[in-house]
Amino acid sequence: MTETHSKSRKQAEIAFGNVQSQFLERSRAVEEIDSTVRAREEKTLRLRQAREAKELQDRLTATTAPVAKRKKKI
């Protein structure tokens, strides 16, 4: 089962392993960045929806609340 390979083949396999490791590391980094971006976009959407709901509530409250009397100028 033990195979002896030529020196050039061993060097080629080591080089391939290094390239493959770099590729996998890059893939992990890209996935991490993508998940960070996705989380930021989801949070931004939640905050925007909350702000718009509050603004709508404020507008509804302002239209139903009695108008405050203005002070008379002396």
RAJO-V755380 format. One record per backbone hydrogen bond with DSSP energy under -1.0 kcal/mol. NH is the residue of the N-H (numbers start at 1). CO is the residue of the C=O. E is the energy in kcal/mol with one decimal. If there is no record, write none. Layout:
# RAJO-V755380
<<NH;CO;E> <NH;CO;E>>
This chain:
# RAJO-V755380
<<10;6;-2.2> <11;7;-2.3> <12;8;-2.3> <13;9;-2.6> <14;10;-2.2> <15;11;-2.5> <16;12;-2.6> <17;13;-2.5> <18;14;-2.2> <19;15;-2.3> <20;16;-2.9> <21;17;-2.3> <22;18;-2.1> <23;19;-2.4> <24;20;-2.6> <25;21;-2.4> <26;22;-2.5> <27;23;-2.4> <28;24;-2.3> <29;25;-2.2> <30;26;-2.6> <31;27;-2.4> <32;28;-2.2> <33;29;-2.4> <34;30;-2.8> <35;31;-2.4> <36;32;-2.0> <37;33;-2.6> <38;34;-2.7> <39;35;-2.4> <40;36;-2.3> <41;37;-2.6> <42;38;-2.3> <43;39;-2.3> <44;40;-2.6> <45;41;-2.2> <46;42;-2.3> <47;43;-2.6> <48;44;-2.5> <49;45;-2.5> <50;46;-2.3> <51;47;-2.6> <52;48;-2.8> <53;49;-2.3> <54;50;-2.3> <55;51;-2.7> <56;52;-2.3> <57;53;-2.5> <58;54;-2.8> <59;55;-2.4> <60;56;-2.6> <61;57;-2.5> <62;58;-2.4> <63;59;-1.9> <64;60;-1.4> <65;61;-1.8>>
